[in-house]
């Protein structure tokens, strides 16, 4: 179970980028965006596989870091911060 101080929602922007949206504050997070829906889904599938115990967290973390994905790397709100 994920325990975070926020409930993340994701939105697809008109540019095609996927961004984290905090509905309580009505703010779109500028520093955690994914380039497009493909990159977002690639990241979420790997994150879910780590949570399910199918993929090794260290390998997935290395992939995220090598690609420099801000949506995954952002401290406290990126996918890496939520991984076990």
GULOPA-596606 format. One record per residue (C-alpha): residue in three letters; x, y, z. Coordinates in Angstrom, 3 decimals, padded with zeros to 6 digits, always signed. Each point is the difference from the previous one (the first is absolute). Example, Ala and Ser with C-alpha at 12.3 -4.5 7.8 and 13.67 -1.06 7.14 Angstrom:
REM GULOPA-596606
rodren,X,Y,Z
Ala,+012.300,-004.500,+007.800 .
Ser,+001.370,+003.440,-000.660 .
***
This chain:
REM GULOPA-596606
rodren,X,Y,Z
Unk,+000.000,+000.000,+000.000 .
Unk,+001.270,+003.463,-000.884 .
Unk,-000.177,+002.511,+002.807 .
Unk,+000.646,+003.519,-001.197 .
Unk,-001.178,+003.383,+001.214 .
Unk,-001.719,+000.624,-003.324 .
Unk,-002.142,-001.797,-002.519 .
Unk,+001.608,+000.369,-003.409 .
Unk,-001.987,+000.437,-003.158 .
Unk,+001.489,+000.167,-003.448 .
Unk,-001.186,+002.134,-002.900 .
Unk,+000.897,+000.041,-003.675 .
Unk,+000.826,+003.552,-001.022 .
Unk,-000.800,+001.451,-003.415 .
Unk,+003.711,-000.329,-000.816 .
Unk,-000.281,-003.784,+000.459 .
Unk,+002.062,+000.018,+003.196 .
Unk,-001.356,-001.786,+003.085 .
Unk,+000.146,+001.964,+003.236 .
Unk,-000.690,-000.588,+003.663 .
Unk,-003.041,+001.967,+001.142 .
Unk,-000.810,+000.823,+003.624 .
Unk,-003.758,+000.468,-000.090 .
Unk,-000.225,+001.396,+003.550 .
Unk,+002.253,+002.916,-000.918 .
Unk,-001.025,+000.019,-003.684 .
Unk,+003.669,-000.021,-000.991 .
Unk,+001.740,-001.773,-002.862 .
Unk,+003.482,-001.006,+001.097 .
Unk,+002.462,+001.425,-002.528 .
Unk,+003.093,-002.001,+000.990 .
Unk,-001.391,-003.535,-000.167 .
Unk,-001.394,-000.166,-003.504 .
Unk,+000.411,-002.918,-002.368 .
Unk,+000.816,+000.648,-003.666 .
Unk,-003.101,-001.775,-001.289 .
Unk,-002.535,-002.678,+000.837 .
Unk,+002.322,-002.808,-001.165 .
Unk,+002.748,+001.056,+002.413 .
Unk,-002.528,+000.373,+002.829 .
Unk,-001.471,-003.462,-000.568 .
Unk,+003.483,-001.545,-000.334 .
Unk,+000.860,+001.490,+003.402 .
Unk,-003.231,-000.990,+001.720 .
Unk,+000.133,-003.593,-001.250 .
Unk,+003.527,-000.400,+001.367 .
Unk,-000.972,+001.636,+003.274 .
Unk,-002.975,-002.377,+000.341 .
Unk,+002.236,-002.989,-000.768 .
Unk,+002.352,+001.016,+002.820 .
Unk,-002.950,+000.382,+002.375 .
Unk,-001.202,-003.482,-001.023 .
Unk,+003.449,-001.502,+000.554 .
Unk,+000.497,-000.936,-003.666 .
Unk,+002.890,+002.392,-000.736 .
Unk,+003.022,+000.838,+002.098 .
Unk,-000.277,+003.540,+001.451 .
Unk,+003.708,+000.715,-000.566 .
Unk,-000.234,-000.824,-003.712 .
Unk,-003.075,+002.157,-000.493 .
Unk,+001.585,+002.830,+001.944 .
Unk,+003.087,-000.254,-002.202 .
Unk,-002.206,+000.208,-003.118 .
Unk,-001.795,+003.093,+001.294 .
Unk,+003.291,+001.672,+000.930 .
Unk,+001.690,-000.816,-003.309 .
Unk,-002.925,+001.476,-001.918 .
Unk,-000.196,+003.047,+002.285 .
Unk,-003.780,-000.121,+000.296 .
Unk,-001.061,+002.856,+002.284 .
Unk,-003.370,-001.608,+000.670 .
Unk,+001.751,-002.927,+001.603 .
Unk,+002.980,+001.744,+001.575 .
Unk,-001.653,+002.949,+001.774 .
Unk,+000.645,-000.192,+003.758 .
Unk,-003.069,-000.803,+002.119 .
Unk,-002.480,+000.010,-002.911 .
Unk,+001.671,-002.003,-002.783 .
Unk,-000.571,-003.711,-000.541 .
Unk,+003.411,-000.860,+001.497 .
Unk,-000.984,+001.650,+003.268 .
Unk,-002.997,-002.344,+000.183 .
Unk,+001.862,-003.217,-000.767 .
Unk,+000.577,-002.520,+002.808 .
***
